[in-house]
Amino acid sequence: MTISTIWVFAQAQDGAPTTGTLELLTKARSFGGTVSAFFLGDAAPVAAALGAAGAAKVYSTGDLAGQLPGPAGAAAIKALIDGGDAPDLFLFPQNYEGRDTVARLSVQLDRTVLTNNTDIAIDGDAVTVTTPIFGGNTLVTTQFAGSAPYLATFRPKSFAAEEGAAAAGELVTAAIPEHGATGAARITAVHVEESSGPKLDEARVVVSGGRGLGDAGAYSMIETLAKLLKAAPGASRAIVDAGWVPYSYQVGQTGKVVKPEVYIAAGISGATQHMVGMKGSKHIIAINKDKEAPIFSIADLGIVGDVHKVLPKLIEALQAR
Amino acid sequence: MNVIVCVKQIPDPALPGALDSSSNTLKRDGKLILDESDSYGVEMALQLVTAAGGGEVSLVSMAPNGEVSGLRTALAMGAAKAVLVSDPALKGSDALTTAKVLAAAVQRLGGADLIIGATESSDGYTGTVPEQIAEILGLPSVTFAKKVTIDGSTMHIERQTEQGYDEVTSPLPALISVTAGVVEPRYPSFKGIMAAKSKPLETVTVADLGITPVGWDGAGQTIVNVSQAEARKAGEVIEDDGETFTKVVSYLETLKLI
């Protein structure tokens, strides 16, 4: 069996495909087969853009009307596959919608799903994916066994999004069949937490704070410094769990993956869970009291010192410029 | 109201992780502790049962060995009983097999009004198991729950999203996965620790659950290579003498960011 049909779980924001979607489409195109996009929701506004990125077909479920993505997405995909329109390989983003959908789908198809990948290779019939473990120090390459479709999820920024050969982007309806009790939950209200300044995963500079700040009030230093550097403020999981800042600030395995020009880690020791999300940064500056902190092993410039002493002086110096 | 919490016993995350060189799977043969991610689910279950005015919290877990210390911790927090699926045949199980095993353990306990899992474990973090269990059991599910209240047979959830949060309602029975930090897990009291020693903890095998194949035989994957990533090298590390901020300023200048 050769891998000739690849589907990508596509998503959109503000009327355009997300960067993550374009990354996966770029990678899918590179294998030379037929690439299509599956879109949870009404894909009509983004079908042309997905076609331009290489999608021959754009499967559209139509408006979800408050249904949660996992059960609805899996039911629609299963119906397509049962109808004879099936991928050999299906690439999902490692995020909320992708993860919930692929988990449900894996049970319905009785196929394994390989998660948290950063790379994929196809060699004849062999499809292998690569997952970093132990904070990215070790790479595990795993080959799918059994029969297709193969299901895999990929971390954001695993591939570069590049322009390439356009395809038809033909809009195809993928109806969501009735799926009983599994589809009984409903979204009744959506809340968006507004944040100002550049987006965390797109900013050229990211300034993150951690437990070393001592208390929630000290996070204002991070915000001030971020503003001065036109940077996005970020956070370690520890202070998100402690409720100092919203989850949308979290950098790490369970938060955002960032690859800015410069990443400034203030009062962050460098737990595996955090390092996974930022070690791809071009330059890293770390300020931490403990000279044994793991963050110093990957920092280009490390300051062993108290953030309460270093940051105010740094802020003052930048304000004076 | 009865709640079942899926918990995982993992190697102490404070210790460096290692792979078993013969199988390339995570070494899980030493002492195992309750995954901190699961302590939030146990706490939430206890609070929901208290709020409902009755019922009990049960635990299901799976391990290739007979380790129970992590389960005793959760029992000491206040859970009433536990089922551990322990079988050497489980070594090498993928997430889907894990979900099948845990779903069977849930059924062995007679099901529940609510099943709780963590959003992902701290060691393997595939993050798909709760949603897979829900699909196997035919239940609705709400992942990334950060606030949960129950009103009769209806559950109201605040579900974390990339942009903020959604308000979700779901009928019971259902499954949720809870994020870390949603509640403050209690420390087991001395009385709780003593009581946990005599609480029912049933250890069953895969054959008892009637599931085949498991472990390597059931996994839809083969590990073909393990390699070291190119390590990022440490740069200059300096002790702060009150003037190191100038180093940061000049570093940013070099990169033309200021």
Interface residues (C-beta under 8 A of the other chain):
Chain A: L68 G70 P71 A74 Q94 N95 Y96 R99 D100 V102 A103 R104 S106 V107 Q108 D110 R111 T112 V113 L114 T115 N116 T128 P132 I133 F134 G136 N137 T138 L139 V140 T141 T142 Q143 F144 A145 G146 G180 A181 T182 G183 A184 A185 R186 I187 T188 A189 V190 H191 V192 E193 R204 V205 L229 R237 V240 D241 A242 G243 P246 Y247 S248 Q253 T254 E261 V262 I264 T272 Q273 K279 H283 I284 I285 I287 K291 F296 S297 I298 A299 D300 L301 G302 I303 V304 G305 D306 K309 V310 K313 L314 A317 L318 R321
Chain B: P13 P16 G17 L19 N24 L26 D94 A95 L96 A99 T119 E120 S122 Y125 T126 G127 T128 V129 P130 E131 Q132 A134 E135 I136 G138 L139 P140 S141 V142 T143 F144 K146 R159 Q160 T161 E162 Q163 G164 Y165 D166 E167 V168 T169 S170 P171 A174 T179 A180 G181 A219 G220 Q221 T222 I223 V224 N225 V226 S227 Q228 A229 A231 R232 A234 G235 E236 V237 I238 E239 D240 G242 T244 F245 T246 K247 V248 V249 Y251 L252 L255 L257 I258
